[in-house]
Amino acid sequence: MHLPDDLRTALAVRLRATAPTRASAEVDRLIETYRGNSPTSPASSPILRDDASVAAYAAYRMPATYAAVRAALDAFRLQAGAWAPGSHLDLGGGTGAAAWAVADAWDDAPGPYSGSAAEGGAGHTSTVLDWSQSALDLGRELARDAAAPAVRGAAWTRSPLGGGPALPAADLVTVSYVIGELGPADRTALIDAAARAATGAVLVVEPGTPEGHARTLAARDRLLAAGLHVLAPCPHDTACPVTGDDWCHFAARVQRTALHRQLKGGSLPYEDEKFSYVAAARFPAAPAAARVTRHPQIRKGLVLLDVCTPDRGLVRDTVSKRHGPAYRAARTTDWGDTWPPEGTPGTG
């Protein structure tokens, strides 16, 4: 997953003056924050507390957040058919990674759709809400020369996220890497507010950890209670079959920028961002028949697929050469993909 060229350039230009030593210290603080336990009460101040922390976040976390949201949107759009958003609201959007991801995901959509496949128009609008003014200011700067009109013309609005804020209606509401910063009551209130605001769909993305998975499941329950239905990753609206010490997550490989490698001291040109997510919709559409939940295991003449299914729960499907087209499809199927691919017969 590559960052859009205009975002990569904007990050390099806007963050060029960042002092590496101070930014590195902020990166270390952010790593500890994101790896730590969630607060039990509402946070008293933003994690992105000043210009230095915001710059460190943009260099260290924005590419990974973009990749995770973009991958989740790919899975959602595959099930959503012709639907596309006419308006997008990003809650806790910080420097705008989700706004860039949504614009890229629907770069071929004529819009505005307002939740349906209407004709004509010129794409969607985006509004980013966050309680860190420094994050919003940098996000606006990064978006200034964006190729996508939705990013270039996005509204950047300061707003508290706790207590179930009153939100403007939007076709698509995204909540990425946010609810872990809130206490349990505020998490519930924010997801409920997102569901009320969404006229079309809600996407929640969290870190791919046991705690992130638990928060995603709780959000899924609230979205289902609000009348939405799940399109991805789950192939059903029933209870999650992942139990015990296991957790459902996926991964997006993102190319590291030169600044990212400098701040982290890493040598690899990429990193794998693990994430949990749920995408739920109000419009009629069907989820995948099944979802691959682990890296496929390729053996001689066999492919072993761990899949989540609506009627069998978590199962391992063995696809052999005798399955013909299904076997050929299985050899190119990846973790997180739908199964079987559209137009490919299964193994039954």
Secondary structure, 3 states (H helix, E strand, C coil): CCCCHHHHHHHHHHCCCCCHHHHHHHHHHHHHHHHCCCCCCCCCCCCCCCHHHHHHHHHHCHHHHHHHHHHHHHHHHHHHCCCCCCEEEEECCCCCHHHHHHHHHCCCCCCCCCCCCCCCCCCCEEEEEECCHHHHHHHHHHHCCCCCHHHHCCEEEECCCCCCCCCCCEEEEEEECCHHHCCHHHHHHHHHHHHHHEEEEEEEEEECCHHHHHHHHHHHHHHHHCCCEEEECCCCCCCCCCCCCCCCCEEEEEECCHHHHHHHCCCCCEEEEEEEEEEEECCCCCCCCCEECCCCEEECCEEEEEEEECCCEEEEEEEEHHHCHHHHHHHCCCCCCECCCCCCCCCC
